[in-house]
Amino acid sequence: MAVLGKLVEIEDLRKVWPHEACDFTPWLSQEENIALLADAVGLDEITVEETESSVGDFNVDIFASETGTGRRVIIENQLEDTNHDHLGKLITYASGKDANVIIWVVRHAREEHKSAIEWLNNHTDDSLGFFLCEIKLYKIGNSDPAVKFDVVEKPNDWVKEVKKSEYATDTQKQRYEYWQAFQEYAFKNPDFAKAFHRRKPSTDHWLTFAVGVSSCKISVAQIKKRNEINAELLIDDDKELFDALYSNKDRIEQDAELKFDWRKMPEKKASRIVITRNANLAEKEEWTGQFDWLIDMMLRIKRAFKKYL
């Protein structure tokens, strides 16, 4: 019979990080560690811009951005129970940095502060998101400590979308339902779930996913007036990258087993490399087949272009 160890929580975080600013913040700002937090809260990759970043006479622990979207992220660390002082700082820093994503990392979240973060999420628009995360440390026997981020409060996207949907058109409501259903279906596919992070459904006709570099992303779209769906590599304001990819066009298309529509669009900032198919968006019973195609195209695009990015 296999011998199993016992998972034990390390209650005193300061045994590993004695000081928040000198020990924990530098640890969290490292690429492999900030990736753990990004994964826990469901964001795309996070790029750290500054630690101890100035906001007037104060400093926010980590100022960052979300790769692929450019959304501003602030992270405030507290290796103790939540308190009113840090909640006030969090709001001050969010205002000072014009942040879109606000993450409070703590040892333990008190009930009144869980309620406060929930209230903020329910009473702000969908451009803002507040996350409250407890950090846990575990070990088995004499093993090295292992870290786990437990998200105890996060934006309730449905609440915010309901508020917005009061003014949404029927087309916008259909788009939201389509993207919501697509992600519920797509993330049951283990290959897709490994390759991409979940995104918030929207009322836009497109949805974008990060590919690990800030200059481009994978975008999928539904075009109701033409009864089409498409998947593409969307390149933001980098014609040199488009030219470099186009110089490898034959190899890329061979790897993807696809023929793309290469659109440099010199009159615009963005360039697009697109694959399109017909789709009856009004017939929900046909959505599953459309989702299968989108999943397949996205995986092929990421695989074929990855080595050139």
Order of alpha helices (4+ residues) and beta strands (2+ residues): beta-alpha-alpha-beta-beta-beta-alpha-beta-alpha-beta-beta-alpha-alpha-alpha-beta-beta-beta-alpha-alpha-beta-beta-alpha
